[in-house]
């Protein structure tokens, strides 16, 4: 077993975190500890005022019954009030439960119950009537003006922190006093905040990056922490750094990228170092920032469960794409998770005093030997720099190959017109998963140019197979990309035949599928196919020729993709001999039904800036189908409607294609085969044509057609908007 072990560090032992971070040493009391711009103009706290506020809040909590190890929730904006509340709860002996001020009350209430909170420190503007005894931070009560007695530290819980949740439901991590105090001492061995230096932070203080790198480290060093406005203004931020004399700025990757894109910004006079954290920093963003401001951008690597693991040592910038050196007091292994043997790259295993012991009500985070398995693939460069190359759970399995999204994203971000990117795997029945890229890129840039850019720089198995243009990549408050939510797809005519096959394939690809049709019993059978699939199938009884029932069904939720599949074959025979009512009824279903569904979903798609309309058509609409003229002409009209919609939707982010799945052994074709010859020359002629096509290999396999539909739903045909598309073309 090969273990990389960093050097020793001055272990602070079992000291309580509040005592470790906020000792009032001689000459410190009158110095400014906090400058808070969260509410507009700056508000300042000296170290004396901060210590008094912490003591007062701790006394208030004890008065309302908070005792050692009680959980106390903290609900504030990213502000001085958070600092007061955080250290006040710790000084009272409590455990801090930070709540996200952007969440809803239902989420807060669930967290209070889940964590057994006994009280809450909350700003009244955020929650006027919490269900627990409440203290308002920053309101002096006169209960105490001197520091409270030190509380026990060590392995006692200090904070219940939320994991990122980027790979599932966020978990609560039990972080101890020792984890946090030792982590601060470890960081200080490679990165120092000077005595009295001004430090700015734009990330949430409730997250481990803002909490440990900025808030606690600055106060421990006797510096001044500048907290930015709640509504972040990229253009104004450099001036704020300049005016406050900021020496070190702790930023998140999105802010680094936005600052690097500014034209002629103010260059802060005292700024000597910019740190990026909370999420991986794209090389292109770092390069643009450094060129714009003439300052280095450094980064490290950390996790809620493990605190800071590695960092760029002061004065020693690390190679691009690396995240510094492993911190003193930390051991690292690189392991093949399948065999347990050393591997390069391998899953990063860690052991050290900053590693949290467990999840709340969950299993230990460390094995019996003290190792924590991060789930990240990493390696050490020959000079000792740590490089994160991917994440095990996010690796894309393409035809047996493992594809790292991070590697593909890095290539995408080197395209001069791509400002942000996210790569994920989407299920595929043949390849296993297909690498799909979401890119923020101007409409004028063809998506084919993006895929060609990746293809020129990566091995074939790593190339992007699907690409979607989006307005923005959803990210957490620290800048971590959030996996796009499952596509919500509406399939009309989903109660039988091809619509049922489409629904099952989409659910297998992880989509949330809503099928509509007139026969509720058949719809229920379609829903049953979703059991055990990655996605889900829901149903609603609706007639596509009745706009009211269709609109009511769509009101069940936003629709990202509409598949206009509902259709009827229409009467058979010479046009002038068929029943006029049946002939026009075909148009009511095949054309007007598609129009009704499109009218129901397009306003929402346009408002959200994206979506897809897939009109299922037939080769008969491109050519002809004598003696089935109602069907052929209605499909021809639907192809024409698709082309017109593309012109009307241009610039909205919504695309539309006329998809011909081919001649399939399902739905209408299967009905012809099951019926057999009936003695009607026109009907039997259609059946004979169908039999010849089947015998000549002219049928499209249903799995191929449904796989093509899934690819279209995921964006594979966005560059073909307005066109007639076959299964072979996507």
C-alpha positions, 0 to 999 in steps of 0.5 A: 500500500502506497501512502503519500503523507504530508509533514506535521502541523501544530495540532491545536488539540481539543480546544473549542472552536470559538475560543480558538478563533476569537481569542482577544489578544492585546491590541486587537480589541479596537481593530475592525473585525468585520465590514459588512456590505450585505445591506448596502452601506458598510457596517463595521464591528471591532473585535471588542464589539464582535466578542461582546455580541457573541457573548451576549447571544450565547447568554441569551441562548442559555437563558432560553434553555440551550445546553451543551450539544443542543442543535441551534439553527442559524438563518441569516443572510451572508452577513455579520449576523451570521458570524455573530450567530455562528460563534454565539451558538458555539460559545453557548455550547450548542451545535450550529445548523446553518439554513439556506436563506434562499430555501423555502419554509418547508425545507427549513422546517424539515431540517429543524425536525430532522436535526432535532433543533431546540432553538433558532437564531434568525433574522425576522425579515427571513422568518417572522414566526419560526416554530422554535424559541428564537433569538434575533442576531445582533440585537443587544440584550445586555445579558453579557459583555465578557466572553463566556467560559470556554466550552469543550471542543475535541470530538464534540459536534460543532456544525451540521453542514449540508453536503453539496447534493450535486450527486443526490439529496444533500446529507448533513455532515457532523463536523466536530470542533477538532475537525475545524480547529485542526483544519485551520492549523493545517491551512496556516502551514501553507497559506497565511493571512497577515496580521491585520490584512483585509480579506474579502469573501463572496461565497456563502459563509455557511459553506465549508469554503467560506467558513474555513478559508475566509471567516474563521481563518481571517478572525483567527489571524486578526484580519478584517473580513469584508462581506459583499452585498447580498445582491452580487454586482460583478461590475462593481466588485473590483471597486469594492475590493479597491476601496476596502484595501482588500489584500486577499479575495476568496471567490467562486469560479463563476465570479472569477470567470465573470470578472475576467470577462469585464472590460477595463475594470478597476484594478484593486490597489492592495489586492495581492492574491485571489483564491478560487474555491467551492468548485473546480476552476476552468483553466480558461477562466483563470487565464482570462482573469490573470490577463485582465487583473495581472494577479495570480489565481490559486485554488485548493481542493476540499469537501464538506466531509473533509474540509480543506485537503490541498492548497496552493502554497503561498508564493508557489503557484501550481501548474494549471489544472492542479489544486495545490499540495496535500496539507500537512497532517494529511495522508492520501492514497490513490486506489482502484475501488474495484480491487483495493490496489494502488492505481494511477489515477485512482480514487482519492482516499484521505486520512487526517484530523480534518475528516468528519466522523459521520453523516447525521443518522448515517454510517461512519465516513471513515473506515476502521483504519481511518480512511475516507473515500472521496469518490474523486479520481485523482493523481499526484504529479511527479512534483507532488501537486494534486490533480483531480481528474474526475468523479467516480459517480459522474464517470460516463460509461460509453461502450465500456469506456470511462469518460471523465466529464471534467476532461471534456468540460475543460476542452469545451471551455477552451473554445473561444465562444463557450463561456460555460459548460457541463457534461453528463451521461444520458442513458442509451440502450446501445452505448450504455451512456452518451456524453452530453454537453450543455453549453452556454454559447451565442446562438450564432455559433453552430453546435456542430462547431462545438462537437467538432472542436471536442472531436479534434482534441479528444479520443473518439470515445470521449467525444460529445455525442449530444449537445444542447445550447442553454442560457446558463448552467445551474450552479450552487451558491459555491459555483458547483454545477448542478446536474440538470433536472430530468427532462419532463416530456409530454407524449400525446397518444401515449396509451398504446403502440408507438407512443407507449414505446416512446414513453418507456424509452424516455423513462429508461433515459431518466426522463419524467414522462407525461402520457396523454390519451383518451383511454385511461385503462391503456394509459395505466398500462403505459404507466406500469412500464415505468416501474423500476426505470430511472425516470417515471411515467405519469398519465392524464386522460385528455383528448388532443382535439379538446384544448381544455382537457389538454391544457388541464393535463399540461398544467400538471407541470412544465414541459421541456419536450413535446412529442406530438405522437397522437394520430389516426390512420384515416379512411382507406380508399379513393379520396372522393369515395371516403366518408368526409367526416372520417377524412376530416377527423384525421386532420382533427387528430393528426394536425389540429391535435398537434397544434393544440398541444403546441399551443398548450406548451409553447408559451411556457417553453418560450418564457423559460428560454428553451424546449423542443417540439417533436412532431411525429410524421411519416414518409407518406407525408413527404411522398404520397400514399394513395388510398390513404390520402387523409393520413398522408396529407395530414402528415404533409401538413404537419411537416409544413407546420414544423418548418413554419414553427421553426421560423416563428421560434427562431431566437427563443431557444425552442427547436422543432423537428418533424421526426419520421421513425420509419416503418415499424412493427407496432401501432398502425402498421401492426394493426394492418398486419393483425387485420390481414387481407379483408377483400377490400382491394385498397386495404389489401393493397396497403397490406401487401405493400407493408408485407413487401417492405417487411420482407425486404428489410424495410422495417425500422427496428422499434428500439432504433426508432425509440433510441432516435427519439430519445436522442432528439429529446436530449438535443441531438437534432437541435441543429436540424430545427424545422427539418424532416428528420429520420431515425438514421440522421440522429 
